[in-house]
Amino acid sequence: MPNCKQYEVGKDCFSPNRNLSPLTTEIDVEGSLMLAKCKVSDLANRYGTPLYVLDETTVRAACKAYKDALEQYYPGDSLPLYASKANSSLAVSHLVASEGFGLDAVSEGELLTALQGGVPPNRIVLHGNNKSDQELLLAYKNSVLIVLDNQHDIERLAELVPSGGIPARLMLRLTPGIECHTHEYIRTGHLDSKFGFDLDQIESVLIYLKGESWARLEGLHAHIGSQIFELEPHRDLAEVMADVLLLAQKLGHSIKDLNIGGGLGIRYVKDDNPPSINTWVKVVSTAVKESCSSRNLDLPRLMCEPGRSLIATAGITLYTIGSRKDIPGIRTYISVDGGMSDNPRPITYQSLYTACLADRPLDSVEETVTIAGKHCESGDVLLKDIQLPSSKSGDVLVVFSTGAYNSSMSSNYNKIPRPAAVIVNKGQADLIQKRERSEDLLQYDVVPDRFRVVG
Ligand code: LLP
């Protein structure tokens, strides 16, 4: 059973991203798992499984941890943005907007979700390494900040912004030569990345943009990777970005915003040890402050774009256990009613998770089992060789830390409908995403008339 300590502001060890379970996790008198005063197995009965459950308190606590730390450590203005690729929905957009967050979108779909989800357009940033004209126009018409990722963005916008129209609000994405996709990082001159302008292209882009009336360059952006436990790469990133800020200033741009991306990791299993949100913000803020002051630059507005560390720990997924296969001397498979279509991370990245039985989270371990999904693929395994009390068909299994990159990366592989999602708070559960039905999955299929057998 994962730790379920209450969050205390300023206490590093209780930072939401360092918890293995949502902050409102409790055990009731009968020994069942509770979340936000809701009995987890009751949620499974009421809404069916698989079910994504999001704990509002944990999301709000993570938002607050970012906001408080920015206020504490960064003397200039700041605006945290939620990287909505982690988990995009109207309800989550409303939730983060109510905490004063802006939002990072990477497609028309994420942009619409943010706009209709009540995020003020001037707090939205549009990313993407291959934006369509439609995406660029939707962003431009709503005064959304557009992150220029490459020459194609520049060429398309130069054509799309009407002559004499309001200039497009722009950020420039740099490829900073800092590679950090594992728990090691390297600095190189050139990175093999599809995103952003290489540092040796920046000067000519800055010179070009200065002469363009359709363009208003407001900020610089960089993002160096995800699920990062180290702090050093972001210190280096601040130095690289401050150099570019200085160059932009010399070329006559007045850059207001510096966006250092997201990337802070979370604890998926006991041995993971990410820095707290507070520590991450402290390091980033101090690095930006010092890099700017050593170059005599005014402090920019500091933006960051957390996705995973804002919402992963808040989410759990509930499954119902079905079949069992014992292979003596090899392995015991327990199959659940979901799998790689609702959580593609284990099969894609070999990601590890923590799980327990909803109604017997504290029972002693009786066996080592492998939790398999129901998809037609041998690799469809959610958790390999985990320790559980003995379970039976019909028991509810809880997988923790599924709030990020699960729902948003889900698929309909094997024509399996996507799960419903609920948000829980103070004993109340509200549906935020309806469960798909198998019939729904046929709605975009089209049969050519000539395929229909007549008579
Ligand atoms: N900003 C940009 C430009 C990004 O590309 C990302 C993530 C973020 C912010 C948020 O990063 P975070 O704080 O969540 O680490 N599907 C992978 C993660 C891909 C992350 C892509 N970009 C996974 O499930 O681990």
Residues whose N, C-alpha, C, O or C-beta is under 5 A from the ligand:
A	BS01	LLP	A83 H223 G225 S226 Q227 G261 G262 G263 L264 E305 P306 G307 R308 S309 Y405
